[in-house]
Amino acid sequence: MIDGLSYNDEQRMAVEHEGGPLLVVAGAGTGKTRVVTGRVAALVEKGVEPSRILALTFTDKAAAEMEERVDRLLPYGRSTVNISTFHAFGDRLLRDEGLSIGLSPDFKVLTEAERVIFLKERLYELPLRRFRPLGDPTRYLSELMRFISRLKDEDVTPQEYLEYARGLEAGAGGDAAAADRAAEQLELAAMYARYEELMRSEGYLDFGDQVTMALRLLRSRPAVLERCRARFDYIMADEFQDTNYAQFELLKLLAEPSRNIMVVADDDQSIYKFRGAAVTNVMAFIEHYPEAKVVTLKVNYRSVQPVLDAAYRLIRHNDPDRLEVQRSVDKRLVSAAGAGAATAVRHLHFESVALEAGFVADEIARRIGTGGGERPGDFAVLVRANADAEPFLRAMDRLGLPYRFSGGGALFARPEIRLLLSFLGAVTDQRDSHRLYDLAASEAYAMNSLDLAACCSAAKAGHRPLFDVFRRVASGEEPVAIGEEGRAAAARIVSDLARYGDELQKEPVGRVLYAFLVDSGILARFTEEQSEEAVRSVRNIARFFDLVTRIEQTLPVKSPPAFVEHLLLLIEAGEEPPSAEPEGEEAVEVMTVHKAKGLEFPVVFMVGLVEERFPRRGRRELLEVPVELVKEKVPSADAHLAEERRLFYVAMTRARRELIMTSAASYGGKRPRKVSPFVVEALGEAGGLRTARPEEAVEGYAPAAAAAGAAGGKGEREGGAARGAGGAPAGEALRLSYYQIEDYRTCPHKYRFVHILRVPLLPNHAIMYGKAVHEAISHYFRRKMEGLEPGAEELAAVLRSAWRSEGFHSKEHERERFAAAVEALERFIEDQRRRPIVPSMVEKSFSIEEGPCIFTGRWDLVAEGADGPSIIDFKTSDVREQKKADEKARRSLQLSLYCHAFARTFGSPPARAQLYFVESGLVGTARFDERSELKARTAIEEAARGIGSGVFDATPNIFNCARCAYGNICSER
């Protein structure tokens, strides 16, 4: 038992592994995350410093989950383990050390859509002929981007590709076909090399560069590699089966010479080949580390045995290209939950998809309404692709079942975002009648459909833009028969578009968008409305504003038409940010199998199980990486079919107690569909296969209606039950930072705006300035801990990297502010030369349990002193008097909280706490005493109590309300 947790024999072997390479083969539901976090706790118990452990995973969500679990295991907030995604780790490394290979730390990572636009704008700078046809020059852009991404997955450099292509050319001789292939490969290799040149010249990286450039850095700069290796004693990688070749190369570099590397993998759950994942990395790990210990987790804590047996029958059809066969590892899972019901796994075949969907919806509604304790959240409907969900959503709509479809939430499809797109289109181009129509019909102007139709008819008859009709209606010149309300709406539209158009000539797009949301009352309505859908709308608006800020930073030309054109190009190129997920438990989950990875449900419906839907037909890439350059060992069998089978296996193993598979003979086409061969493989030729009686799809309508009422209301495609009162998902501990506590103490209503609704705010230049300066100072002390001392030029480069053109009154204001920041950093460097601070921790995260919550934060700097450690927090506020600096330090709740966390983490308080005012160089000092400790504990407990109880009543006062950024939308002011 470690930290109060018990493990089975195999888990304990992994958790207590002493050192050297370790492969944990973790089947579905065997507790792999528990083993990873348990091993972290075990190492720390043995005296390993948490900061010397590096844990890498694939998604921000997985990293956050791992971090939370580690927090719970380690006592007194000792969780300073480096947990991140592969790409975030590479990004941080490049920003810290990239200067040594000529990479400025202010590089920008482009999204996939931004890459397409980047190349589209530079298409004729690329050495292309056959891949830039005259009739359609952009035809191959997306394929070229995917091709470059695959090259980077395989760690193929432009130089390596060019050498390969030249070799083909030299060996072609008189063979026309060979010469043609060589010419094609030379064109692609030259394109790849030019793409890299163009990206570097503009200071851009793509997603793959965050790993491949990190590899280049570590391979070409031995000193950097040595420093990086010296930081970590133990390295762990979760979901190793989903790594690509380049990511494994990065792990191998970091793990030497100690080879203290642990990877957790299940080759049967490798389902991301389309992202470059190399399932053979699992086998390659054992080849590279022949001394590796292999621990196989076989006890499944999720599913009943019939589900596991069916899934095992299925996956055996991927033999012999499985670890079980290749390495003689027994991977047959044994259920800790027991045998389960005789009908735990079954398949039903229907005549049509309508009957199939009707049965699924009716069955869920019937079971919710029977009083057996089943809730909507106990059920999941898994589809192969988002489009396959539509008939099942309609069937649940018919019964009023609450459901959550996490695959239908593209941000640009949301109504609140369509409104903003329509506003931007109309205000920047008065000829855009389509956008203007949407804007007029929206809740912002609410022109009724008859009046709007009359105006559209007049515009069409006169071959005029709709705006012209609105303008003439507003002035009384247009003889259109509409009501007074319609005329008033037209007048408001004309007036508003003129006003906002004028503002766009002077203000950034984001500021004008924000004014529109406030002036129209839409933002106030969303923030005051007590519904999950309103909360989701506000969060989607916040996501859209993030995109707006990103575009404003990228565009070389800051004109409103250029902004809208770039935004539309992004959408056309495939930019599709996800919308905010509906939250809560009381809804049937509908999602793709890929989305379901890592989740589990008591009852799972796998639907649409017919040939060409699941498995889907394999599609060969137009441009494939030459097999001679592919470093992954390609499996012998049909790789696409094997991956589809693994995806089916993942879907099956999401079920805890019951798995119901369904299919239909007709999905709207002319020919009948055959049942998926995977169903036959899983259940056997005779077992579990039967055609449903037609009446099964229509039975239970009366109970279903009652069940819908009992379940809590109508299902909504974008809806869902409300989140916990304080913003913490049900069952999870409330996590609070200093800023959350301070916001709640200032005004609970403000806390709701900031941390629950996440209402977007206009950028503030003072906040941006502080962040950029803070990043430069952190960089200074990180380098100092490595034995280096960066100069003014290096800090200016870091400042420029962190700088954002946000919230400034004018370009002149921004120039002066940047110059002031550079001067402040130069003074800081001079001050450090005179009075050097010796850092022991930089940007060190902490997490402690305090009463009903977890208090988290980050110390800017912990410095060594003759009488003990000091906590130092850097401030960019302008303080010029020592007395005032000391007073601010003594009164600082933040310092009290951070000292309290330090004492809880290390067993004793710091010798002092200080505020370092960068502008003046003054340092305010305070001591942490019993009064400070009481102040800290009381602040945490009071905030946690109020937030946990859902108390968000406004506490207005003249001083706070006058300074509150939400005053223009707050009804309590």
Secondary structure, 3 states (H helix, E strand, C coil): CECCECCCHHHHHHHCCCCCCEEEEECCCCCHHHHHHHHHHHHHHCCCCHHHEEEEECCHHHHHHHHHHHHHHCHHHCCCCEEEEHHHHHHHHHHHHHHHHCCCCCCEECCHHHHHHHHHHCHHHCCCCCCCCCCCCCCCHHHHHHHHHHHHHCCCCHHHHHHHHHHHHHHCCCCHHHHHHHHHHHHHHHHHHHHHHHHHHHCEECCCHHHHHHHHHHHHCHHHHHHHHHHCCEEEECCHHHCCHHHHHHHHHHHCCCCCEEEEECHHHCCCHHHCCCCCHHHHHHHHCCCCEEEEECEECCCCHHHHHHHHHHHHHHCCCCHHHHCCCCCCCEECCCCCCCCCEEEEEECCHHHHHHHHHHHHHHHHCCCCCCCHHHEEEEECCHHHHHHHHHHHHHHCCCEEECCCCEHHHCHHHHHHHHHHHHHHCCCCHHHHHHHHHCCCCCCCHHHHHHHHHHHHHCCCCHHHHHHHHHHCCCCCCCCHHHHHHHHHHHHHHHHHHHHHCCCCHHHHHHHHHHHCCHHHHHHHCCCHHHHHHHHHHHHHHHHHHHHHHHCCCCCHHHHHHHHHHHHHCCCCCECCCCCCCCCEEEEEHHHHCCCCEEEEEECCCECEECCECCCCCCCCCCHHHCCCCCCCCCHHHHHHHHHHHHHHCCEEEEEEEEEECCCCCCCCCCECHHHHHHHCCCCCEEECCHHHHCCCHHHHHHHHHHHCCCCCCCCCCCCCCCCCCCCCCEEECHHHHHHHHHCHHHHHHHHHCCCCCCCCHHHHHHHHHHHHHHHHHHHHHCCCCCCHHHHHHHHHHHCCCCCCCCHHHHHHHHHHHHHHHHHHHHHHHHCCCEEEEEEEEEEEEECCEEEEEEEEEEEECCCCCEEEEEECCCCCCHHHHHHHHHHCHHHHHHHHHHHHHHCCCCCEEEEEECCCCCEEEECCCHHHHHHHHHHHHHHHHHHHCCCCCCCCCHHHHHHCCCCCCCCCC
